[in-house]
């Protein structure tokens, strides 16, 4: 049996990669157990590994994790200068949370010269990946015209995205912003904004086909601004359910003939509207039954 030249070296490389990944997990285990010293030690070893021996995603997560230890003062003194260095490394590797943190540093002038244009760019990168804090901050930037011309529509879109994921400050800001845009009622939306179709469209669909349930917000205006700029993803439609004695407006997207095509669309869902992991596929008959219980019969 012949062994290809370089085979032992390949085995050694694989062992190094596996060990590096294991060390990252060891650091995470230590962190979850409150052992921040060990977490820092494990993660620092991972960060020092040759770049070719570790995936960019793992390196980004490691740099971010170390940065957060210094940011929060876990096992070390709070040190924003040290945190900034690690956050910048992670941000350059595409880590959304780190990008949002770097945006905050430039926004406030912490460890770097205050520069709202640069902050806006980092917030934009993070928000487009679905980072909730960056979505809120980007909404504030658009509202005040920091780093870009004032744009209440874009401000509302990003506030709605953050509010949809539970940011109460974004929800409050959105509630104050929406009246400055288009007044919203269910009837007005169906007529004024053709991107979001009325509930009747849902009832007209083939019960055995599929749709993607996206998000629920307390106002139609919030849904409008969330999908603004995504006309290529039409059709969108809404229906209303009561939650905590208040109306909840739920957004669905698309009509898909089979489960495979619905799953493919779900995987490509824009994080600025909703995290793809937080949307789910439903048969139209399930949604129709919620709208009209008799539809389930």
C-alpha positions as CSV (number, residue, x, y, z in Angstrom):
1,X,0.0,0.0,0.0
2,X,1.4,3.3,-1.0
3,X,1.2,6.4,1.2
4,X,1.1,9.7,-0.6
5,X,4.1,12.0,0.1
6,X,3.3,14.5,2.8
7,X,0.7,12.4,4.5
8,X,2.2,12.6,8.0
9,X,2.4,16.3,7.7
10,X,-1.3,16.4,6.7
11,X,-2.2,14.3,9.8
12,X,-0.2,16.7,12.0
13,X,-1.9,19.7,10.5
14,X,-5.3,18.2,11.1
15,X,-4.4,17.5,14.7
16,X,-3.3,21.1,15.2
17,X,-6.6,22.3,13.7
18,X,-8.6,20.0,15.9
19,X,-6.6,21.0,19.0
20,X,-7.1,24.6,18.3
21,X,-10.9,24.2,17.9
22,X,-11.0,22.1,21.1
23,X,-9.1,24.9,22.9
24,X,-11.7,27.4,21.8
25,X,-14.4,25.1,23.2
26,X,-12.4,24.6,26.4
27,X,-12.3,28.4,26.8
28,X,-16.0,28.6,26.2
29,X,-16.7,25.9,28.8
30,X,-14.5,27.7,31.3
31,X,-16.3,31.0,30.6
32,X,-19.7,29.4,31.1
33,X,-18.4,28.1,34.4
34,X,-17.3,31.5,35.5
35,X,-13.6,30.7,35.2
36,X,-12.6,33.8,33.2
37,X,-8.8,33.3,33.8
38,X,-8.9,29.9,32.1
39,X,-11.1,31.2,29.3
40,X,-8.7,34.0,28.6
41,X,-5.7,31.6,28.6
42,X,-7.4,29.2,26.2
43,X,-8.7,31.9,23.9
44,X,-5.3,33.7,23.8
45,X,-3.7,30.5,22.7
46,X,-6.2,30.1,19.9
47,X,-5.7,33.7,18.8
48,X,-1.9,33.1,18.7
49,X,-2.3,30.0,16.4
50,X,-1.1,30.4,12.8
51,X,-3.9,31.8,10.7
52,X,-3.9,28.8,8.3
53,X,-4.6,26.5,11.2
54,X,-8.0,28.0,12.2
55,X,-11.0,29.1,10.3
56,X,-11.7,32.8,10.0
57,X,-15.1,32.4,11.7
58,X,-13.5,30.7,14.8
59,X,-10.7,33.3,14.8
60,X,-13.3,36.1,14.7
61,X,-15.3,34.6,17.5
62,X,-12.1,34.1,19.6
63,X,-11.0,37.7,19.1
64,X,-14.5,38.9,20.0
65,X,-14.6,36.7,23.1
66,X,-11.3,38.1,24.4
67,X,-12.4,41.6,23.6
68,X,-15.6,41.2,25.6
69,X,-13.6,40.0,28.7
70,X,-11.7,43.3,28.7
71,X,-14.9,45.2,27.8
72,X,-16.8,43.8,30.7
73,X,-13.9,43.4,33.1
74,X,-14.4,39.6,33.5
75,X,-11.3,38.1,35.0
76,X,-9.4,41.3,34.2
77,X,-9.7,45.0,34.8
78,X,-11.9,46.9,32.4
79,X,-9.6,48.0,29.6
80,X,-11.2,49.6,26.6
81,X,-7.9,50.0,24.9
82,X,-7.2,46.3,25.0
83,X,-10.8,45.5,24.1
84,X,-10.6,47.9,21.2
85,X,-7.7,46.0,19.7
86,X,-9.4,42.6,19.9
87,X,-12.7,44.1,18.6
88,X,-11.1,45.6,15.6
89,X,-9.5,42.3,14.7
90,X,-12.8,40.5,15.0
91,X,-14.6,43.2,13.1
92,X,-12.2,43.0,10.2
93,X,-13.0,39.2,10.1
94,X,-16.7,40.0,9.7
95,X,-17.9,39.4,13.3
96,X,-21.2,41.3,13.6
97,X,-21.1,41.9,17.3
98,X,-17.5,43.2,17.1
99,X,-18.5,45.5,14.2
100,X,-21.2,47.0,16.3
101,X,-18.8,47.5,19.2
102,X,-16.3,49.2,17.0
103,X,-19.0,51.4,15.7
104,X,-19.8,52.3,19.3
105,X,-16.1,53.1,20.0
106,X,-16.0,55.5,17.1
107,X,-19.4,57.0,17.9
108,X,-18.4,57.9,21.5
109,X,-14.7,58.5,20.8
110,X,-13.5,55.8,23.2
111,X,-9.9,54.8,22.5
112,X,-10.2,56.3,19.0
113,X,-10.9,59.8,17.7
114,X,-14.7,60.3,17.5
115,X,-15.8,59.8,13.9
116,X,-19.5,59.4,13.2
117,X,-18.8,58.6,9.5
118,X,-16.7,55.6,10.5
119,X,-19.1,54.7,13.2
120,X,-22.0,54.7,10.6
121,X,-20.0,52.4,8.3
122,X,-19.4,49.9,11.1
123,X,-23.0,50.0,12.4
124,X,-24.2,49.4,8.8
125,X,-22.0,46.3,8.4
126,X,-23.2,44.9,11.7
127,X,-26.9,45.8,11.2
128,X,-27.0,44.1,7.8
129,X,-25.8,40.9,9.6
130,X,-28.7,41.3,12.1
131,X,-26.9,42.7,15.1
132,X,-29.7,44.1,17.2
133,X,-27.7,46.9,18.9
134,X,-26.3,48.0,15.6
135,X,-29.7,48.1,14.1
136,X,-30.9,50.4,16.9
137,X,-27.8,52.6,16.7
138,X,-28.1,52.8,12.9
139,X,-31.7,53.9,13.3
140,X,-30.5,56.7,15.6
141,X,-27.8,57.7,13.1
142,X,-30.3,57.9,10.3
143,X,-32.7,59.9,12.5
144,X,-30.1,62.5,13.4
145,X,-28.3,62.6,10.1
146,X,-25.0,61.3,11.6
147,X,-22.7,59.8,9.0
148,X,-25.5,60.0,6.3
149,X,-28.2,62.5,5.4
150,X,-31.3,62.4,7.7
151,X,-33.7,59.7,6.6
152,X,-36.7,58.9,8.8
153,X,-37.8,56.0,6.5
154,X,-34.4,54.2,7.0
155,X,-34.4,55.1,10.7
156,X,-37.8,53.5,11.0
157,X,-36.7,50.4,9.1
158,X,-33.8,49.7,11.4
159,X,-35.8,50.6,14.5
160,X,-38.4,48.1,13.4
161,X,-35.8,45.4,12.9
162,X,-34.4,45.9,16.4
163,X,-37.9,46.2,17.9
164,X,-38.9,42.9,16.3
165,X,-36.1,41.2,18.2
166,X,-37.1,42.5,21.5
167,X,-35.3,45.9,21.9
168,X,-37.7,47.9,24.0
169,X,-35.9,51.2,23.3
170,X,-36.2,50.7,19.6
171,X,-39.9,49.9,20.0
172,X,-40.4,53.1,21.9
173,X,-38.4,55.1,19.3
174,X,-40.4,53.5,16.5
175,X,-43.7,54.4,18.1
176,X,-42.7,58.0,18.2
177,X,-41.3,58.0,14.7
178,X,-44.1,56.3,12.8
179,X,-46.7,59.1,13.2
180,X,-44.2,61.3,11.4
181,X,-44.3,59.0,8.4
182,X,-47.5,57.5,6.9
183,X,-50.4,57.1,9.3
184,X,-51.2,53.4,9.5
185,X,-54.3,51.3,9.7
186,X,-54.9,47.9,8.1
187,X,-57.1,49.3,5.4
188,X,-54.7,52.2,4.6
189,X,-51.7,49.9,4.2
190,X,-53.4,47.5,1.8
191,X,-54.3,50.5,-0.5
192,X,-51.2,52.7,0.0
193,X,-48.4,50.2,0.0
194,X,-48.8,47.4,-2.6
195,X,-45.8,45.6,-1.2
196,X,-47.8,44.4,1.8
197,X,-51.0,42.7,0.6
198,X,-54.2,42.4,2.7
199,X,-55.3,39.4,4.7
200,X,-57.6,38.3,1.9
201,X,-54.6,37.4,-0.2
202,X,-53.6,34.8,2.4
203,X,-57.1,33.3,2.3
204,X,-57.0,33.0,-1.5
205,X,-53.8,30.9,-1.5
206,X,-53.6,27.1,-2.1
207,X,-53.9,25.6,1.4
208,X,-51.2,23.0,0.6
209,X,-48.6,25.5,-0.5
210,X,-46.1,27.1,1.8
211,X,-45.3,30.6,3.1
212,X,-42.7,32.1,5.4
213,X,-44.0,33.7,8.6
214,X,-41.5,36.5,9.3
215,X,-42.4,38.6,12.2
216,X,-45.1,40.1,14.4
217,X,-45.2,43.8,15.4
218,X,-47.7,46.0,17.2
219,X,-48.3,48.3,14.2
220,X,-48.7,47.9,10.5
221,X,-46.5,50.9,10.0
222,X,-43.7,49.0,11.6
223,X,-44.1,46.2,9.1
224,X,-44.2,48.7,6.2
225,X,-40.9,50.2,7.2
226,X,-39.3,46.9,7.9
227,X,-39.8,45.7,4.3
228,X,-39.3,49.0,2.6
229,X,-36.6,48.6,0.0
230,X,-37.3,44.8,-0.4
231,X,-39.9,44.9,-3.2
232,X,-38.0,42.2,-5.0
233,X,-39.1,39.8,-2.2
234,X,-42.8,40.5,-2.7
235,X,-45.4,39.3,-2.1
236,X,-45.7,40.2,1.5
237,X,-49.0,40.0,3.4
238,X,-50.3,40.5,6.9
239,X,-52.9,39.1,9.3
240,X,-53.9,40.1,12.8
241,X,-53.9,38.1,16.0
242,X,-54.6,39.2,19.6
243,X,-51.8,38.9,22.1
244,X,-52.0,40.2,25.6
245,X,-55.3,41.9,24.6
246,X,-53.6,43.9,22.0
247,X,-53.4,43.4,18.2
248,X,-50.3,41.8,16.8
249,X,-49.7,42.3,13.1
250,X,-48.0,39.3,11.6
251,X,-46.1,39.4,8.3
252,X,-45.8,36.5,5.9
253,X,-43.7,36.4,2.7
254,X,-44.0,34.4,-0.4
255,X,-46.0,31.5,-1.8
256,X,-44.0,28.4,-2.4
257,X,-45.2,25.3,-4.2
258,X,-43.1,22.9,-2.0
259,X,-41.1,22.7,1.1
260,X,-37.7,22.6,-0.6
261,X,-38.3,26.0,-2.3
262,X,-39.6,27.5,0.9
263,X,-36.5,26.3,2.8
264,X,-34.2,27.7,0.1
265,X,-35.9,31.1,0.4
266,X,-35.7,31.0,4.3
267,X,-31.9,30.4,4.2
268,X,-31.5,33.6,2.1
269,X,-33.7,35.8,4.2
270,X,-32.2,39.2,4.8
271,X,-31.1,39.6,8.5
272,X,-32.1,43.3,8.3
273,X,-35.7,42.1,8.1
274,X,-35.4,39.1,10.4
275,X,-32.8,36.6,11.4
276,X,-33.2,33.6,9.1
277,X,-33.1,31.4,12.2
278,X,-36.1,33.2,13.6
279,X,-38.5,32.8,10.6
280,X,-40.4,29.6,10.1
281,X,-42.2,27.9,7.2
282,X,-45.9,27.2,7.5
283,X,-48.5,25.7,5.2
284,X,-51.0,28.3,4.1
285,X,-53.8,26.2,5.6
286,X,-52.2,26.6,9.1
287,X,-52.2,30.4,8.7
288,X,-55.7,30.4,7.2
289,X,-57.0,28.4,10.2
290,X,-55.7,31.1,12.5
291,X,-57.5,33.8,10.5
292,X,-60.7,31.8,10.0
293,X,-60.9,28.7,12.2
294,X,-63.4,27.1,9.9
295,X,-60.6,27.0,7.3
296,X,-59.0,24.1,9.2
297,X,-62.0,21.9,8.6
